[in-house]
């Protein structure tokens, strides 16, 4: 059951939309348009695309006499919905200098005003789709931060997104492998609140006995892997991983720099010393898998991770980057647990491919393209990161990326066979 208090829909809509814009408060106008790579999008595009979602899927079909803000926006700001129409090439989004940033904010305001009328007129009929749009926007809030961090990383001055005092997250205590009995376990979302379609249907899954590490892998542990030649030993790597590491010259996690005084890490607060007891972050699946082999262990399956996570209460809050804001605290009612930081610090790679659950059916129409068509060649991550919206932190939440991806807040936790 989802026991969180229910916020009136109009207020919730306003809160989510304002949260997106508040993330832009520290930015200069030059920060909105640039694009650092094909996988990332400019801030301005995130602001416009999340607005396009509400205009396309809610206002046009449901608000009588609604007039498009600008007919050309349906092409510029469609991400991947082929059933809606053509899309502007993703790698070229940074070339869209017009509409201006000011016009995109005007677009957001106009759509918000129209959405308020729609919510007041017919909330019951459109509430599920509005909820999807709000959770979609929260996903883009996380992407906005990760994409912006990658953009600022391109600058040799290593500018801070927001200059705040260091409050590096630590991982207290010694990590240990904890035995789990296995057996039949519940998988997937079964509450009454919102969930994405890829979290369902809920079903039973049988697990053999296994062990799961009490803590995520730390920077200190990962540095030992690096110092032991982990990046130069092909016997530790999957073939595709070794090829990626060689082609891209990986020698450390993304955003690490070796300076005279030691390793430093670029954060949204600028360049800071690597916090050795913080979870390692910004590693690919290939790096996580190589580390696990080096450590004589493996990555957990998503089902093992969820079976354990169901016994651990999600965190009560989040911060916007390790080394910037105070870390979350465990909810007061959370039971004592031997596991540390399962939620809300780094996404944890699993060994599970992104596939549909038994009985999965995507939604009808263009919205059905949201998740289902990506269930190929990607790996599942669990747990949520420091940039993930609080309402998205739950045991059943499934994130997914290609195995070479590093720019997300992705780390790892070890598992083992019994």
N, C-alpha and C positions, 0 to 999 in steps of 0.2 A: 504493500500500500504506500502511496505517496502522502505522507503526513504533513507536508509543508502547507502553510496557510495560503489560501487562494486569493490572489490579487485580482481586482476587477480588470477585465480584459483591456479596457481603454487605458487604464493606468499602466498595466504591464507593457502594452504596446509603446507607450510614451517612454517608460523607463529603459527599455531595450534600445530604442532608437536614440535616446539621449546618451546612453552609455557609449554607443559607437562614436558619436560626435565628441564626447569627452575624451576619448582616446586620442583624438586629433588635436587637443588643446596645446600640447607642447610643440607642435609642428610649425615650421615655416612654410610659406607658400611653395617653395621649391621642392619640399619633401613630398608633395602630393602626387606628382606626375611621373617621376622617374621609376623605371623598372629594372631590377638588377639581374634577372634571368627569366627564362621562359616559364619556370614553375611558379614564379612569384608574380603578383599583380600590384600595380600602383595603388596607393591609398585612395586616390580619387576614384579609381575603378571599383574598389570595394564599396565605397559610399554610394556609387551609382547603381551597381549591380544589385545590392540588397534592396534598393528602392524599386528597381525594375521588377524584382520578384513580386512585390505587392501590387504594382501597377498591372503586371501581366496576368497573374493568376487570381487576383482578387477584384481589383477595381474594374477592369475591362469586362469581365463576364457578369459581375454582380451589382455594380452601381449604375443605375439607369442614367443615360445621357452623359456618362463620363467621357471627357475628351483627353486624348493623350497629351502629355506635357510637351513632348517633341517626337514626331513620328520616327525620326532617325535613331532614337535611343534604343528601339527594339533590336536593332542590329549591333550597335556598339556595346551594349551591356548585357546581352544574352551570353551566358557562359558556355553551356554544352547541351542545351535543350533543342535537339534537332527537330522535334515535333512542333516547336514554336516558330522556327525559322533559322536563317543563316546566322553565323556568329563571326564577329571580327576576330582575326587570328590572335590567339592568346599571346604568342611571343612578341607581338607588336603593340600590346596595350599601352606601353610607355610612349608611343608615338601620338597618342590621342591628346593633343594640346587643347583642342576645342571639342566639346564645351569646356568652359573654364571651371575652375574650382568653385567660384561664386555661383555659376549657373547650376552646378551639381547640388550645392546646398539649397538653391531655390527649388530644384527638382524634388529634393527630399521634403522640403516644407510643403510643397503643393500636394504631394502624395500623402503626407501625414494628415493634412487637413481633409482630404477626400476619404482616407481610411477612418478618420473619426466619424464622419457621416455614415460610412458603411457599418461600422461597429454599432452605432446608435440605432441604425435602422433594422438590422437583421443579424444579431450576434449569434444565435443558435445555429443558423445554417452555415455560417462561414467560420465559426470558431476553430474547428480542427485545422483548417487551412491557414488561418492566421497564426495559430500556434506553431505550425510547421515553418511559416515565414519568420517568426521570431527566433526559433531555434536555429534556423538557417543563418539569420543575421548574427547570432551569437557565435556560430562557427566562423563566420567571417571576421568577427572581432579578434578571435585568436589568430586567424590568418593575417589580419592586418598587422598585428604585432610581430609575427614571425617574418613576414615579408619585409616589414620596415627594418627589422634588425639586420636582415641580409643586405638590404640597401645601404644602411649606414656602415656596414662592414666593408663596403667597397671603397670607402674614403680612408686614405692613409692617416688622416687625423683622428680616426676612430671617435667621431662625435657621439655624445650621449643623447639618447631620446629624451631622457628626463634625468637631470642631475640630482641624485638623492644619495644620502649617506649609505655606505656599505652595510648590509645586514645579511651577510652570507648564510645560507642554509647549511646546517651541519647534520650529520648522521651519527648521533651518539650511539655508543655501544659497539660491540663486536658482532659482525654478521655471522650467523650460523645457519646451517641447513636444518629445517624443521620437518619432521616426518608427518605426512598426511595419509590417512587410511585409504583414501580412494573410495570406491563404491559408486553407487548411483547418485547423481546430483542433478539439481535443477539448473538449467541453462536458459538464458533469455529473459526478457522483461515480462513480469507477470503482475505488475501493480496497476493502479488506476490512473496514473498520471501520463504525461506525454512520453513517448519514446519514438525513436526512428524505426522505420520499417525493417531495417537490417538487424534489429535486436529481437525480432520475433520470427516465428511463433516460439513461445516458451516450450521447452521439451526436456526430456530426461536424457542424461548422458552418463555412461559408465566409465569410471576412471580406475586404472590400476593404482596401487600404492605409489606414492612419489614423495619427493622432498622439494621444498621451496625455501629459498633464502629469506631470512628475516629482514634483510635490508637490501635496497638496490645497490648495484655496484657503484663504488665511490670513485672519485677522481684519483685518490691515493692508490686504489687497487688497479685502476686502468693505467696509471703511470708506471706501475710495476710491469704490466704487460708490454708497454712501449719500450721500457728500458731493457726488457728481456728479448728484444728483437721481434716483437709480435707483428710488426708491419713488414718485416723482411723475411718471414718464414712462410713459404707457400703451403707447407703441410697443414697449416692451421686454417686455411681459407678455402671456401667454396670457389669453384672455377670462375664463375661470374664475378664473385667478390674480389678475387685476386686481380682479375682483369681491370675492374673498376678502380681498385686501389692503385694499380700501376699507372693506368691512364691518367688518373686525376692526382697522382702523387700524394696520396694520403700518408701522413706520418703522425697524425694526432687528430683528436676530434675537431670538427669545424669550430672556428672562432678561437682556437688556441694559437698563441704566439710564444716562441721561445726567446726570451730576452736575457741579458747579462745577469739580471737578478733572479731569473727563474722563469717558469711558465706563467703566462698571463692569459686571461680569457676575456674576449669581448662580450659585454653584456649590454642590455638596454641602458645601463647607467655608465657606459663607457668601458675602458680597458681596466681590468682589476686583476690582482693576483688570483691564480686558481685556488679555490677553497678545497683543500685536499679531502675533507670529510663530507663534501657535498656530493650528491649523485652525479655520476658522469652524464653528460648531456651532449646533444647534437652529434650522435653517432648513427651510422647506418645499420640496417639489419646485418649486413655483411660483417661489419666491425663487431657487432654484438655477438654474432655467431662465432667469429674467430676468437674473441676473448673467452667465450664459454668453453671452446675446445682447449684453449691454453690452460684454463682453470680446471680441466678435467670434469666439466659439467655440461649442461646444455641449456637452451632456452625453454621456458615453460610453454605448454600449449595454452591457447586462450581459455580452454575449458578448465585446466588446472588453475589458472589465474583466477577465473571467476568463482570457482568452488571455494577458494580461500577468501576472496574478496567479499563474498556474501556473509562471512563471519566478522568482518571488520567494518566499522561505521565510516562513511565518507568524511572527509575533512569539512570543517565548518566555514572555511574561507580560503582565499587564494591571494597570491601576490603576482605582480606583473613580470618579474624576471628574478631569477636567483641573483643575489647580490644587490638587489634594489629595494624591495619591500620586505617587511617582516614575513617570515614563513607562516603558513596556516597553523592553526592549533586544532587538536582533536576535539570533537564535540564532547561536552562534559558528560553526556550520558553514554559515551562509547565504552564498551566493555574492555577490560584489560586484554591486550593482545600481544603475542610475541613478534608480530609483524610491524615494520616501520615504513611509513610513507608509501603505502599502496596507492594513495590517491593524491592527485593535484600537485605533484612536483615535476615529474618527467613522465612522458608517455613511455610505457615499457614494451619493447618489442617481444612478440611471442613467435613461436615456431609454426603458427597456424596460418594457412593461406586464407585469403578473404573469399569465403564461399557462402552461399545461402544456407540457412537452417532448413531442416526437413519441413516441407509444407509452405515454404516462403512464396509469397506472391507479391510482386510490386504493385503499387497503386495504378489505377487506370489513368490513361491520358498522359500528358507531358510530365506531370509531377512524378510519374513512375520512373522517369529517367534519373531521379535524385540519387539513388544508391545502387539499384540492381544491376545496371549495365557496367558497373566498375568491378564486378566480382570475378576478376581474372588478373593473374600476374601481380597481385599485391599481397602484402602481409598485414596481419592484424596487430595493432598496438592497444594496450589497455591502461586504464588508470587515470588518464587526464594529466595535463601539465599545469605548470604555474600560470599559464596564459589561458587556460580553459575556463569557460563560464561555469559558475558554481552549480547551476541547475543541470549541467551535463556530467557531473561527477556521480557515477553510479556503477554498480558492479557489472551491469549488462551492456554498458556503452562500448561500441566497437569503432575504433578509428582504423584507418587503413592507408598505407602508403607503399610506394614502390621500394624495393629493398635497398636501393642506392641512395634514398633520400636522407639528407642530414640536416636540413635547415629547420626542421621542426624540433621542438623540445623533447627529443627522444633519447631514452636511456635503456636500462636493462636490469633484470633480476634473474639470478641463476636458479635452475631447477636441476633435479637429478633423479635417476631411477633407483628403485629399491629392490 
